Amino acid sequence: MNTFQSEILKDISHAQKKLVIVADPDGLLLDDKIQQEVRRLGFEFMTYSDPVVFRYEYESRYRTKWDIGRNDGGRVLIKIASLDLSSLPYDILLAGDKVILGLSQIFPELSYPILEKLSPEHLDKLFQTYHEVKPDRMGDNETCDFILRHVFQISPELINAPEDLLKTLMVIHFDKQELPPTINNRLISLVEDKAAFKTWPVKTLFENHDAFFQFLQERWPIFLNRIEGSNDLTREPKTDYELTIPGPINLPFEHRDVRIYFSELFLEGLLQPIRHIATGKLIKKHKWVRVGLITGAHDEDMDNLVIYLENLQDAIPSAEARYPDWLNFAGRWAHLNDMRYDISGLAGSEIDNQIKEYQEKVDVAFKKWLGERYAGLYNMPAIPPLMQHHIPRAMSEICVNQGRRVALLVLDGMSFDQWLIIKHELLKKNLRFKFDESAIFAWVPTITSVARQALFSGNIPANFASSIATTEKEPTLWTQFWVQQGLVREASGYIKGLGDADSLDEVEEMASSPRIKALGLVVDKIDKIMHGSELGEAGMHSQVKHWASQGFMDKLLEILKKYNFQIYLTSDHGNVEAVGCGRPMEGSISDMRGERVRIYKDALLRAEVAKKYPGAMEWPTIGLPDNYMALIAPRRNAFIPEGDISVTHGGICIEEIIVPLIQIDWRTP
């Protein structure tokens, strides 16, 4: 069957020369599936943007090798984001085959202004339907309606009652579907025109994930009071409810089409259970509401964990999945671990063993996916950020182009589930915190000197080869990045070693300076907890929770808010509990001896060590210096004495590689 990928690649696959130049104004080659197929065709991928950087890489890696007849130069595909190829150097234009890609050629009957806003995964779905339906020529609105029905499975004409609208919104926000603005606006206008929704904040609920969940959260106690049959028992008596999101007060949570999704929102942590004076009575009458109530009962926590694990059984992305599927799954996996370590006495239980079996499946699937797709990620656009070096570039858009102050807050060693602990403690202290949550991929190997320098330099590791083994150059790299963006040197600031209350004065002093526009901060408390942990992941969970409850983070965030910083919070890498598989007796041949990874300058030496550790992975030098060769410990093992337990990092488990990226703001009182 003809697919969207084969349609894009058909002319590329027929090219004869070593060099192929592709005019790709719609960014079709940036799809990770397409890049995988490009590599299978024998091409290495380059993007033409900065002429100086491009010329250096092209000459050193490819042309000089071709000129002397070497075959290890491979074939090269050069992508240019324009139909006009005249900006390319003449010698390159002369040497390469030329291919032109465009959405107008693939979907001639649909409106191009609508098509160009779709992501690759949406175009993939659209391609099959388009050739099955064979539509006539369509304008903007007709194209929007066609895409809504056939790509997003949303039929606006069927949204006629509150339960219809709630179900649609829950599907969109639960799956983190990002409808392109033009299509979203079309859907909003069709819904707003209906009399049943005149009092609903339709635009807000469709456009803002956070506002939608807040809308539901505020109405949950109202619903409980209604079905329990009393006045508001969760607060002091008031004549009006204090709602920050306007709209109808009573929502049909009990409707069967709504209830199935609503329960999932509590299990996923998107909604928070509440205390109610009539909890026992409510659960007795309406068993399904239990998931949204705080009971403090150990057995009920166990039941919720069992249900959540069952819901995840078929959720592991396939080998053909795109990167958003793994980013979304990482959040769900983190929530499972957060629930797991929050229950005392779980170790060795039947459910604990089931989680470990599931964990093995996750590890196998993720390793396979990484082997095929990771190489294409760092070439993706920087907005929205997908990898760590993209974050400063996204921040630059806000700082330089919009004139806002920005702060990059790096919590060294924090995994996704540990972010959930911190988030929960922050919300206990201040419900006004607003978190725009997403996820990114860390650099492999997942060690501090690689990942943090990528975060603060905005560069791939190959571009800071001389300092890749240290973190000492971070302040310099941070300053250099912002100078390149047009700021003066004094406009950027950097502080590390944060985590205790006595370090807040230094932050306030720097943040209060009006000359500082871009602030880089490193909180290393979690990393210290990790390297001192003797009780495995469960013990670390408890220690992180204790630290988060002490209030350092909310005080730090309040300082940044006070001085009007837009805050980006992330991590350099996560961590896993690993079991020792033996320490290599290699003398001085290893350049870096981490617990989950060893670094070598020679591929033969690395291969010799790898033979002694079945399952160890010789990681390719993707975005790394050519002589920076990583050997990743097998499975969830570490290069420490056999049988020893350590909470550590450096490898390729999902907890180490996929880390949170949070934009932090405050709700309007």
C-alpha positions in Angstrom: 0.0 0.0 0.0 1.3 3.5 -0.9 2.0 5.5 2.2 2.8 9.1 3.0 6.5 8.1 3.6 6.8 6.3 0.3 5.3 9.2 -1.5 7.8 11.6 0.0 10.8 9.3 -0.6 10.0 8.0 -4.1 12.2 10.6 -5.9 14.9 10.5 -3.3 15.2 6.7 -3.6 15.7 7.0 -7.4 18.6 9.6 -7.1 21.9 8.4 -8.5 24.5 10.8 -7.1 26.2 10.7 -3.7 24.7 14.1 -3.0 21.0 14.9 -3.1 19.6 18.3 -2.5 15.9 18.5 -1.3 13.9 21.7 -1.4 11.5 21.1 1.5 9.6 24.3 2.4 7.0 22.3 4.4 9.5 20.4 6.6 8.4 17.0 5.5 11.8 15.5 6.0 11.8 16.5 9.6 9.5 13.6 10.5 11.4 11.0 12.5 9.9 8.2 10.4 11.1 9.8 7.2 14.6 10.4 8.6 14.8 6.7 9.6 13.9 5.7 6.0 16.4 8.3 4.6 19.2 6.5 6.7 18.0 3.1 5.5 18.5 4.4 1.9 22.1 5.0 2.8 22.0 8.8 3.3 23.3 10.9 6.1 21.1 13.9 6.8 22.2 17.6 6.8 20.2 20.8 7.1 21.4 23.9 5.2 21.0 27.0 7.4 24.2 28.5 8.7 26.6 28.6 5.6 29.8 28.6 7.7 28.8 25.7 9.9 27.4 23.8 6.9 30.6 24.3 4.8 32.9 23.1 7.6 30.8 19.9 8.3 30.3 19.1 4.6 34.0 19.6 3.6 35.5 17.7 6.7 33.1 14.8 6.8 32.2 14.2 3.2 33.7 16.0 0.2 37.4 15.5 1.1 36.8 11.8 1.5 35.0 11.6 -1.8 37.8 13.5 -3.5 40.4 10.8 -2.6 38.1 7.9 -3.4 37.2 6.9 0.1 33.9 5.1 0.4 33.3 5.8 4.1 32.0 9.3 3.3 28.6 7.8 2.5 25.8 9.6 0.7 24.5 12.9 1.9 21.0 14.4 1.7 20.9 18.2 2.2 17.6 19.7 3.2 16.9 23.4 2.5 13.7 25.0 3.8 12.9 26.8 0.6 11.9 26.1 -3.0 14.6 28.6 -4.0 18.0 26.7 -4.1 20.0 29.7 -5.2 21.3 30.3 -1.6 23.3 27.1 -1.9 26.9 27.3 -3.0 27.3 26.7 -6.8 29.7 23.8 -6.4 27.1 21.9 -4.3 24.2 22.7 -6.7 26.3 21.3 -9.5 27.3 18.1 -7.7 23.9 17.0 -6.5 20.6 15.6 -7.7 17.7 17.8 -6.9 14.3 16.9 -5.5 11.4 19.2 -4.7 8.8 18.2 -2.0 5.6 20.0 -1.3 2.2 19.5 0.3 0.4 21.0 -2.7 1.7 18.2 -4.9 0.6 15.5 -2.4 -2.8 16.9 -1.5 -3.8 19.1 -4.5 -7.5 19.3 -3.7 -7.1 20.6 -0.1 -6.3 24.1 1.1 -2.6 24.6 1.4 -2.8 27.3 4.3 -4.6 24.6 6.4 -2.3 21.7 5.4 1.0 23.5 6.2 0.0 23.7 9.9 -0.4 19.9 10.3 2.3 17.8 12.0 3.8 14.7 10.2 1.7 12.2 12.2 -1.5 14.1 11.1 -0.4 14.1 7.5 0.3 10.4 7.7 -3.3 9.8 8.8 -4.7 12.3 6.2 -2.8 10.6 3.3 -4.7 7.3 3.6 -8.1 8.9 4.0 -7.4 11.4 1.2 -6.8 8.6 -1.3 -9.7 6.5 -0.1 -12.3 9.4 -0.2 -10.8 11.3 -3.2 -12.4 14.6 -2.3 -13.3 17.4 -4.7 -11.6 20.8 -4.4 -12.1 22.2 -0.9 -11.7 25.7 0.6 -10.4 26.5 4.0 -13.5 25.6 6.1 -14.2 22.5 4.1 -10.6 21.4 4.5 -10.8 22.0 8.3 -14.0 20.0 8.6 -12.5 17.1 6.5 -9.4 17.0 8.7 -11.4 17.2 12.0 -13.5 14.2 11.0 -10.9 12.0 9.3 -7.7 12.9 11.2 -8.9 13.9 14.7 -12.1 11.8 14.7 -14.1 14.9 15.9 -17.5 15.5 14.3 -18.7 19.0 15.3 -22.3 18.2 14.3 -22.5 15.5 17.0 -21.4 17.9 19.8 -24.9 18.9 21.1 -25.1 18.3 24.8 -22.7 19.0 27.8 -21.6 15.3 27.9 -20.7 15.5 24.2 -18.5 18.5 24.7 -16.9 17.2 27.9 -16.1 13.9 26.2 -14.5 15.7 23.2 -12.5 18.0 25.5 -11.3 15.1 27.6 -10.1 13.1 24.6 -8.2 16.1 23.2 -6.5 17.1 26.5 -6.0 13.6 27.9 -4.1 12.6 24.7 -2.4 16.0 24.5 -3.7 16.5 21.0 -2.5 19.8 19.6 -5.0 20.9 17.0 -3.4 23.5 14.7 -4.8 26.9 15.5 -6.8 27.4 12.3 -8.5 24.0 12.7 -9.0 24.6 16.4 -10.6 28.0 15.7 -12.9 26.4 13.2 -14.0 23.8 15.8 -14.5 26.5 18.4 -16.7 28.6 16.1 -18.9 25.6 15.3 -19.4 24.8 19.0 -19.9 28.4 20.1 -22.7 28.8 17.6 -24.8 26.2 19.5 -27.3 27.5 22.0 -26.4 24.7 24.5 -23.0 26.2 25.1 -23.6 30.0 25.3 -22.5 30.0 29.0 -19.5 27.9 28.4 -15.9 29.4 28.0 -15.5 27.3 24.9 -12.5 29.0 23.5 -10.6 28.8 26.8 -11.4 25.1 27.3 -10.3 24.1 23.8 -7.1 26.2 23.8 -5.7 25.7 27.3 -5.0 22.3 28.8 -4.4 23.8 32.3 -7.6 25.8 32.3 -9.7 22.8 31.2 -8.4 20.7 34.1 -8.9 23.6 36.5 -12.4 23.9 35.2 -13.1 20.3 36.1 -11.2 20.4 39.4 -13.3 23.4 40.7 -16.6 21.6 39.8 -15.7 18.2 41.3 -16.6 19.2 44.9 -19.8 20.8 43.6 -20.8 17.6 41.9 -20.0 15.5 45.0 -22.2 17.8 47.2 -25.0 17.5 44.6 -25.0 13.7 44.5 -24.5 13.5 48.3 -27.5 15.8 48.8 -26.0 18.4 51.1 -24.6 21.9 50.9 -21.0 22.5 50.3 -19.3 20.4 53.0 -15.8 20.9 51.8 -15.5 24.5 52.8 -17.1 27.1 55.0 -20.6 28.0 53.9 -20.7 30.6 51.1 -23.4 31.9 48.9 -21.2 31.7 45.8 -18.6 29.2 44.7 -15.2 30.8 44.1 -14.5 29.7 40.5 -11.5 31.0 38.6 -12.8 29.5 35.3 -16.3 30.8 34.5 -19.0 28.7 33.0 -21.8 26.2 34.2 -21.5 25.0 37.8 -23.1 21.6 37.4 -21.4 19.1 35.1 -22.6 15.6 34.1 -19.6 13.7 35.5 -21.9 10.7 36.2 -22.7 10.3 32.4 -21.2 7.0 31.2 -19.4 8.7 28.3 -17.8 11.2 30.7 -17.1 9.0 33.7 -14.7 6.6 32.0 -12.4 9.4 31.0 -12.9 11.3 34.2 -11.7 8.5 36.3 -8.6 8.3 34.1 -7.8 11.9 34.8 -7.5 11.2 38.5 -5.4 8.1 38.0 -3.1 10.0 35.7 -2.6 12.8 38.3 -4.2 15.4 35.9 -6.9 16.0 38.6 -6.3 15.9 42.3 -8.5 13.9 44.8 -10.1 16.0 47.5 -11.2 15.5 51.1 -15.0 15.4 51.8 -16.8 15.2 55.1 -19.1 12.6 53.6 -16.5 10.4 51.9 -17.8 7.1 53.3 -21.4 7.9 52.3 -20.4 8.9 48.8 -18.4 5.8 48.1 -21.1 3.6 49.5 -23.7 5.1 47.1 -21.4 5.8 44.1 -18.4 3.5 44.1 -16.8 5.1 41.1 -16.2 8.5 42.8 -13.7 6.9 45.1 -10.8 7.6 42.7 -11.5 11.4 43.2 -11.5 11.3 47.1 -8.7 11.2 49.6 -9.4 8.3 51.9 -6.0 7.5 53.4 -6.7 3.8 53.1 -3.7 1.6 52.1 -6.0 -0.9 50.4 -7.6 1.7 48.2 -4.2 3.1 47.2 -3.2 -0.5 46.2 -6.5 -0.9 44.2 -5.8 2.4 42.3 -2.3 1.2 41.5 -3.6 -2.1 40.2 -6.2 -0.3 38.0 -3.6 2.0 36.7 -1.2 -0.8 35.8 -4.0 -2.6 34.0 -4.7 0.6 32.0 -1.1 0.8 30.9 -0.8 -2.8 29.7 -1.4 -1.9 26.0 0.1 1.6 26.2 3.8 0.8 25.4 4.5 2.6 22.1 5.4 0.3 19.2 8.7 0.3 17.3 6.9 2.3 14.6 5.7 5.0 17.1 6.7 8.6 16.7 8.6 10.5 19.4 5.5 12.2 20.8 4.1 8.8 21.7 7.2 8.0 23.9 7.2 11.5 25.5 3.6 11.1 26.5 4.1 7.5 27.7 7.1 8.7 29.8 4.7 10.9 31.9 2.3 8.0 32.5 5.2 5.7 33.4 6.5 8.3 35.8 3.1 8.5 37.4 3.0 4.7 37.9 6.4 4.9 39.7 5.2 7.8 41.8 2.2 5.8 42.9 4.4 2.7 43.4 6.9 4.3 45.7 4.3 6.2 47.7 2.8 3.0 49.0 4.7 1.5 52.0 5.3 -2.3 52.1 5.0 -2.8 48.4 8.4 -4.4 47.8 8.1 -8.1 47.0 4.3 -8.0 46.6 2.5 -9.5 43.7 1.8 -6.1 42.2 5.4 -5.1 42.7 6.5 -8.1 40.7 4.0 -7.3 38.0 5.4 -3.8 37.7 8.9 -5.2 37.3 7.7 -7.5 34.5 6.1 -4.6 32.8 9.2 -2.5 33.3 11.2 -5.1 31.4 8.8 -4.8 28.4 9.2 -1.0 28.5 13.0 -1.3 28.5 13.1 -3.6 25.6 10.6 -1.6 23.5 12.3 1.7 24.3 15.8 0.4 23.5 14.7 -0.9 20.2 13.0 2.4 19.3 16.0 4.4 20.4 18.3 2.3 18.1 16.2 3.2 15.1 15.0 6.8 15.8 17.3 8.6 18.3 19.7 9.7 15.5 17.1 11.9 13.9 16.0 13.8 16.9 18.7 16.5 17.2 18.0 17.7 13.7 14.4 18.6 14.6 13.4 22.3 14.9 14.1 23.9 18.2 10.6 25.2 18.8 9.0 23.4 20.5 12.1 22.0 22.2 12.6 18.2 21.7 16.2 17.8 23.0 18.2 19.7 25.7 20.2 21.9 23.3 16.9 23.2 21.9 15.8 24.8 25.1 18.0 28.0 25.0 17.0 28.6 21.4 13.3 28.5 22.4 14.0 30.8 25.3 15.8 33.2 23.0 12.6 33.7 21.1 11.0 35.0 24.2 13.9 36.9 25.6 15.4 38.5 22.5 12.3 38.8 20.3 9.7 39.6 23.0 12.0 41.4 25.5 11.1 39.2 28.5 13.4 38.0 31.2 14.0 34.2 31.2 15.4 31.7 33.7 16.6 28.2 33.0 16.2 26.1 36.2 18.1 22.8 35.9 17.4 20.2 38.7 20.4 18.0 38.4 19.6 14.3 38.3 15.8 14.7 38.6 13.7 12.0 36.9 10.2 12.5 35.7 8.6 10.8 38.8 10.6 13.0 41.1 9.2 16.0 39.4 5.8 14.8 40.2 6.8 14.7 43.9 8.0 18.2 43.7 5.0 19.4 41.8 2.6 17.9 44.4 4.5 19.6 47.3 4.5 22.9 45.5 0.7 22.7 45.0 0.2 21.9 48.6 1.8 25.2 49.5 0.4 27.3 46.7 -2.5 26.3 44.5 -1.8 29.3 42.2 1.2 27.6 40.6 0.5 26.8 37.0 2.6 24.2 35.2 2.7 23.8 31.4 4.2 20.3 31.3 6.0 18.6 28.5 9.0 16.4 28.1 12.3 16.3 26.2 15.0 13.8 25.3 18.3 14.0 27.2 21.6 13.4 25.4 23.1 10.0 25.5 25.2 9.1 27.5 23.0 10.5 30.2 25.8 12.1 32.3 26.0 15.5 33.7 29.0 16.9 31.7 27.3 16.0 28.4 23.7 17.0 29.2 24.3 20.2 31.2 26.7 21.7 28.7 24.1 21.0 25.9 21.5 22.8 28.1 23.6 25.8 28.7 25.4 26.1 25.3 22.4 25.5 23.0 24.8 23.2 21.1 25.2 19.5 20.4 28.0 17.8 22.3 30.2 17.5 19.2 30.5 21.3 19.3 32.0 21.4 22.9 34.4 18.4 22.5 37.2 20.1 24.4 35.1 20.5 27.6 32.9 17.4 27.3 34.3 15.8 30.4 33.8 18.7 32.7 31.1 21.2 33.8 33.5 24.0 34.5 32.7 25.7 31.1 29.0 26.0 31.7 29.0 29.7 32.7 31.1 30.6 29.7 29.0 28.5 27.3 25.8 30.2 28.7 27.2 33.6 28.2 28.5 32.8 24.7 25.1 31.6 23.7 23.4 34.8 24.8 26.0 37.0 23.2 25.4 35.2 19.9 21.7 36.0 20.3 22.5 39.7 20.6 22.7 40.3 24.4 25.6 42.0 26.0 27.8 39.8 28.2 26.5 41.3 31.5 22.9 40.4 30.6 23.3 36.7 31.4 23.9 35.2 34.9 24.7 31.7 36.2 24.6 30.1 39.6 25.1 26.4 40.6 25.2 24.5 43.8 21.6 25.5 44.9 19.3 23.4 47.0 19.3 24.8 50.5 17.7 27.9 52.0 21.1 29.6 52.6 21.7 29.7 48.8 18.6 31.8 48.1 20.2 35.1 48.9 22.6 34.7 46.0 19.8 34.0 43.6 17.8 37.1 44.8 20.9 39.3 44.5 21.4 38.3 40.9 17.7 38.1 39.9 17.2 41.6 41.3 19.8 43.2 39.0 18.0 44.9 36.1 20.8 44.1 33.8 20.2 40.3 34.0 17.9 39.1 31.1 18.8 35.4 31.0 19.5 33.5 34.3 20.8 30.0 34.5 20.4 28.1 37.7 21.5 24.6 38.8 19.9 22.9 41.8 22.0 19.9 42.7 20.2 18.6 45.8 18.5 15.7 44.0 21.8 14.6 42.5 23.4 14.6 46.0 20.5 12.6 47.3 20.9 10.1 44.5 24.6 9.6 44.9 24.2 9.2 48.7 21.2 6.9 48.4 21.5 3.5 50.1 17.9 2.4 50.1 17.2 2.2 46.3 14.5 4.1 44.4 11.9 3.8 47.2 14.3 5.4 49.7 15.2 8.1 47.2 11.5 8.8 46.6 11.1 9.4 50.3 14.2 11.7 50.6 13.2 13.8 47.6 9.7 14.2 49.1 11.2 15.3 52.4 13.4 17.9 50.6 10.6 19.2 48.5 8.4 19.6 51.6 11.0 21.9 53.2 10.0 24.8 50.9 13.2 25.6 49.0 11.6 25.2 45.6 8.6 27.4 46.2 10.8 30.1 47.7 13.1 30.0 44.7 10.2 30.2 42.3 8.7 33.1 44.2 12.0 35.0 43.8 12.0 34.5 40.1 8.3 35.5 39.9 9.0 38.6 42.0 11.5 39.8 39.3 9.4 38.8 36.3 11.3 35.9 34.9 9.6 33.4 32.6 10.7 30.1 34.1 11.8 26.9 32.3 12.4 24.0 34.6 14.1 20.8 33.4 16.7 18.2 34.3 20.0 17.1 32.7 19.1 13.4 33.2 17.0 11.1 35.3 18.1 8.0 37.4 17.4 4.4 37.9 18.0 1.7 40.5 20.7 -0.5 39.0 22.3 -3.8 40.1 26.0 -4.4 39.8 27.3 -6.6 37.0 31.0 -6.3 37.9 33.5 -3.6 37.5 35.7 -3.8 34.4 39.4 -4.3 35.2 40.7 -2.1 32.4 43.4 -0.1 33.9 43.6 3.4 32.3 42.1 2.5 28.9 38.7 4.0 29.9 38.4 7.8 29.6 35.5 8.1 32.0 34.4 5.4 34.5 30.7 5.9 35.3 28.5 3.4 37.0 26.1 3.0 34.0 28.5 4.0 31.2 32.2 3.8 30.3 33.8 6.2 27.8 36.6 5.2 25.4 38.7 6.9 22.7 39.2 3.7 20.8 36.5 1.5 19.3 38.6 -1.7 19.5 39.2 -1.2 23.2 35.5 -0.6 23.8 34.6 -3.7 21.9 37.0 -5.8 24.0 35.4 -4.7 27.2 31.9 -5.1 25.7 32.5 -8.8 25.1 32.7 -9.4 28.9 29.3 -7.9 29.5 26.6 -9.6 27.4 23.9 -7.1 26.5 26.1 -4.0 26.9 25.5 -1.5 24.1 28.2 0.2 22.1 26.4 3.5 21.6 27.0 5.2 18.2 28.6 8.7 18.2 25.3 10.5 17.5 26.0 14.2 17.9 29.1 13.3 19.9 32.8 13.9 19.2 34.2 11.1 17.0 36.5 9.9 19.7 33.8 9.9 22.5 32.7 6.2 22.5 30.2 5.1 25.1 29.7 1.6 26.4 26.3 1.4 28.1 25.8 -1.1 30.8 23.3 -3.9 30.0 19.7 -3.7 31.0 19.4 -2.1 34.5 22.9 -3.0 35.5 25.8 -0.9 36.6 29.6 -1.4 36.4 29.9 -1.8 40.1 30.6 -4.9 42.2 28.3 -7.7 41.3 25.0 -7.7 43.3 25.5 -4.2 44.7 22.5 -1.8 44.4 22.9 1.8 43.3 20.7 4.6 42.2 22.6 6.1 39.2 22.5 7.3 35.6 24.3 7.3 32.3 22.3 4.7 30.4 19.3 4.5 28.1 16.4 3.6 30.3 13.3 5.8 29.8 13.7 7.3 33.3 17.3 8.4 32.4 16.6 9.8 28.9 13.1 11.4 28.9 13.0 14.3 31.4 10.3 16.9 32.1 10.3 20.4 30.6 8.0 22.7 32.6 7.1 26.3 32.0 6.0 27.8 35.3 3.5 30.6 35.8 0.9 31.7 38.3 -2.9 31.7 38.1 -4.6 35.0 38.4 -6.2 35.3 41.9 
